[in-house]
Amino acid sequence: MAQVKVYKSGSVSTTAVDPSLFGDRILGRTLKEAVVMYEANVRAGTAKTKTRAEVNGPNHKLWKQKHTGRARMGTEKAPHWTGGGVAFGPRPRDYSFHMPKKMRRVALRNAVYSKFADDEVCVADGWPTSTPSTKQAVGVLGALDVLRSALVVTADIDRVLCMSLRNVPHVDDRTVADLNARDVLLRRHLVLTPAAFEAFKAKFGRTSGETPAAR
């Protein structure tokens, strides 16, 4: 059984959750492929160097081909000259690629399972509701001892909580619908609101008698 920290009414307790509700084993290759895909999809791909046709410099031959005692040289824009063009340098390109939708869904569910299996999931109440308060939000994370690295997940968009956490380093916030495997694995601790925890069980949990391949 996985131990989940619960923060409620200013006190911290623990409750047991069966991680098999979310999976049976960690699928390392699937998680790796998902993380590589999400990282590749955010690459700008704008790295570029100038070729010998693009650098500034004269186009005429620098000296005669023969009888000078020097090596043959056609232009100072050659790659082996200082200030010359770059041979086979990077060019703008698109690094993005896509995994099948079912594979992405399996990777996300398995990432959630890995957090439960490693006892890195918390359920917290007491977030700011009316006005943004970084102090109050940090107090909740501090009570759970997860300030060093945490992903806060809400059931729906919570602008007050988002504004409360936006300046806290190493802390991200997402909704259940916007989660992906990279988001879950990027931060060490997964902090859920009570509503998000119920949404997690409804979205990722297996029903009785369901096989792992059924989802």
C-alpha positions as CSV (number, residue, x, y, z in Angstrom):
1,M,0.0,0.0,0.0
2,A,1.2,3.5,-0.8
3,Q,1.3,6.1,1.9
4,V,-0.3,9.4,0.9
5,K,0.2,12.6,3.0
6,V,-3.0,14.4,3.7
7,Y,-3.1,18.1,4.8
8,K,-6.4,19.2,6.3
9,S,-7.3,21.9,8.8
10,G,-3.7,22.7,9.5
11,S,-2.6,19.2,10.4
12,V,-0.8,16.5,8.4
13,S,-1.8,12.8,8.5
14,T,-1.2,9.8,6.2
15,T,-3.6,7.5,4.5
16,A,-3.0,4.2,2.6
17,V,-3.9,4.0,-1.1
18,D,-3.6,0.9,-3.2
19,P,-1.2,1.8,-6.1
20,S,-2.5,-1.1,-8.2
21,L,-5.6,1.0,-8.8
22,F,-3.4,2.9,-11.3
23,G,-1.1,0.2,-12.6
24,D,1.0,-2.9,-12.0
25,R,4.6,-2.0,-13.0
26,I,6.6,1.0,-14.2
27,L,7.0,1.0,-18.0
28,G,10.4,2.6,-18.3
29,R,10.7,2.6,-22.1
30,T,7.2,4.1,-22.6
31,L,7.9,6.8,-20.0
32,K,11.2,7.6,-21.7
33,E,9.7,7.9,-25.1
34,A,7.0,10.2,-23.8
35,V,9.4,12.5,-22.1
36,V,11.7,12.6,-25.2
37,M,8.6,13.5,-27.3
38,Y,7.4,16.3,-25.1
39,E,11.0,17.7,-24.8
40,A,11.5,17.6,-28.6
41,N,8.1,19.3,-29.2
42,V,9.2,22.4,-27.3
43,R,12.6,22.8,-29.0
44,A,12.8,25.9,-31.1
45,G,14.9,24.4,-33.8
46,T,16.3,27.8,-34.8
47,A,20.1,27.0,-34.4
48,K,21.8,28.1,-37.6
49,T,25.4,28.8,-38.8
50,K,26.4,30.6,-42.0
51,T,27.9,28.7,-44.9
52,R,30.7,30.0,-47.1
53,A,28.0,31.4,-49.4
54,E,26.5,33.5,-46.6
55,V,29.6,35.0,-44.8
56,N,31.0,38.4,-45.8
57,G,34.2,38.4,-47.9
58,P,35.7,38.7,-51.4
59,N,34.8,36.2,-54.1
60,H,38.0,36.7,-56.1
61,K,40.9,34.3,-55.9
62,L,43.5,35.4,-53.4
63,W,46.6,34.6,-55.3
64,K,47.7,32.6,-58.3
65,Q,47.1,28.8,-58.3
66,K,50.8,27.9,-58.9
67,H,54.4,29.2,-58.5
68,T,53.8,31.2,-55.3
69,G,55.2,28.7,-52.8
70,R,52.0,28.8,-50.9
71,A,49.1,26.4,-50.7
72,R,46.3,26.7,-53.3
73,M,43.6,29.0,-52.0
74,G,40.4,30.1,-53.7
75,T,38.6,32.3,-51.2
76,E,39.0,33.4,-47.6
77,K,35.4,32.3,-46.9
78,A,36.6,28.7,-46.8
79,P,35.6,26.7,-43.7
80,H,39.2,26.3,-42.5
81,W,39.9,30.0,-42.4
82,T,39.0,32.2,-39.4
83,G,35.8,34.0,-40.2
84,G,34.9,31.6,-43.0
85,G,31.7,29.6,-43.4
86,V,30.8,26.6,-41.4
87,A,30.7,23.2,-43.1
88,F,27.7,21.0,-42.3
89,G,26.6,23.3,-39.5
90,P,23.1,23.3,-37.9
91,R,20.2,24.5,-39.9
92,P,16.6,25.5,-38.8
93,R,14.5,22.3,-38.5
94,D,11.5,20.9,-36.8
95,Y,12.3,18.4,-34.0
96,S,8.7,17.6,-33.1
97,F,7.2,14.1,-33.4
98,H,4.1,12.4,-32.0
99,M,3.3,9.2,-30.2
100,P,-0.1,7.5,-30.7
101,K,-2.8,8.8,-28.4
102,K,-3.2,5.5,-26.6
103,M,0.5,5.4,-25.9
104,R,0.5,8.9,-24.5
105,R,-2.4,8.0,-22.3
106,V,-0.6,4.9,-21.0
107,A,2.5,6.9,-20.3
108,L,0.6,9.5,-18.3
109,R,-1.2,6.8,-16.3
110,N,2.0,5.0,-15.6
111,A,3.7,8.2,-14.5
112,V,0.9,8.7,-12.0
113,Y,1.3,5.1,-10.8
114,S,5.1,5.6,-10.3
115,K,4.3,8.6,-8.0
116,F,1.9,6.5,-5.9
117,A,4.3,3.6,-5.8
118,D,7.1,5.8,-4.6
119,D,5.0,7.5,-1.8
120,E,5.4,10.9,-3.5
121,V,1.7,11.9,-3.6
122,C,0.0,14.3,-1.3
123,V,-3.6,15.5,-0.9
124,A,-3.9,19.1,0.4
125,D,-6.7,21.4,1.4
126,G,-6.5,25.0,2.7
127,W,-5.4,26.8,-0.4
128,P,-6.2,30.5,-0.9
129,T,-9.7,30.9,-2.4
130,S,-10.8,34.5,-2.5
131,T,-7.5,36.4,-3.1
132,P,-4.0,35.2,-4.2
133,S,-1.7,34.5,-1.3
134,T,1.7,33.1,-1.9
135,K,2.3,33.0,1.8
136,Q,-0.7,30.7,2.4
137,A,0.1,28.5,-0.5
138,V,3.7,28.1,0.5
139,G,2.6,27.3,4.0
140,V,0.6,24.4,2.8
141,L,3.5,23.1,0.7
142,G,5.9,23.7,3.6
143,A,3.7,21.7,6.0
144,L,3.9,18.8,3.6
145,D,7.7,19.3,3.2
146,V,7.5,19.4,-0.6
147,L,8.7,22.9,-1.3
148,R,11.8,21.8,-3.1
149,S,10.0,20.2,-6.0
150,A,6.2,19.9,-6.5
151,L,3.5,19.7,-9.0
152,V,0.1,21.0,-7.7
153,V,-2.9,19.6,-9.6
154,T,-6.4,20.9,-9.4
155,A,-9.6,19.5,-10.9
156,D,-10.4,22.7,-12.8
157,I,-8.7,26.0,-13.5
158,D,-8.1,27.8,-10.3
159,R,-6.7,31.3,-11.1
160,V,-6.3,32.3,-7.5
161,L,-4.1,29.3,-6.8
162,C,-2.3,29.8,-10.1
163,M,-1.4,33.4,-9.1
164,S,-0.4,32.3,-5.6
165,L,2.1,29.8,-6.9
166,R,3.5,31.5,-10.1
167,N,6.5,33.0,-8.3
168,V,7.4,29.9,-6.2
169,P,10.5,28.2,-7.7
170,H,10.4,24.5,-8.6
171,V,6.6,24.5,-8.1
172,D,4.2,24.1,-11.1
173,D,0.4,23.9,-11.2
174,R,-1.8,22.0,-13.7
175,T,-5.3,20.8,-14.1
176,V,-6.1,17.1,-14.4
177,A,-7.1,17.6,-18.0
178,D,-3.8,19.3,-18.9
179,L,-1.5,16.8,-17.4
180,N,1.1,14.8,-19.4
181,A,3.8,12.3,-18.4
182,R,6.6,14.9,-18.5
183,D,4.7,17.3,-16.2
184,V,4.2,14.5,-13.6
185,L,7.9,13.2,-13.8
186,L,9.5,16.7,-13.9
187,R,8.7,17.4,-10.2
188,R,9.3,15.0,-7.4
189,H,6.1,15.4,-5.4
190,L,2.5,15.3,-6.8
191,V,0.2,17.5,-4.7
192,L,-3.5,17.1,-5.4
193,T,-6.5,19.0,-4.2
194,P,-9.3,16.8,-2.8
195,A,-11.3,17.3,-5.9
196,A,-8.3,16.5,-8.1
197,F,-7.7,13.3,-6.1
198,E,-11.3,12.2,-6.9
199,A,-10.8,13.1,-10.5
200,F,-7.6,11.1,-10.6
201,K,-9.3,8.0,-9.4
202,A,-12.1,8.5,-11.9
203,K,-9.8,9.1,-14.8
204,F,-6.8,6.9,-14.2
205,G,-8.1,4.3,-11.7
206,R,-9.0,0.8,-12.8
207,T,-12.4,-0.6,-12.0
208,S,-12.8,-4.0,-10.3
209,G,-11.9,-6.9,-12.7
210,E,-10.4,-4.6,-15.3
211,T,-7.1,-5.8,-16.9
212,P,-4.2,-3.4,-17.4
213,A,-4.6,-3.6,-21.2
214,A,-8.3,-2.6,-21.0
215,R,-7.4,1.1,-20.7
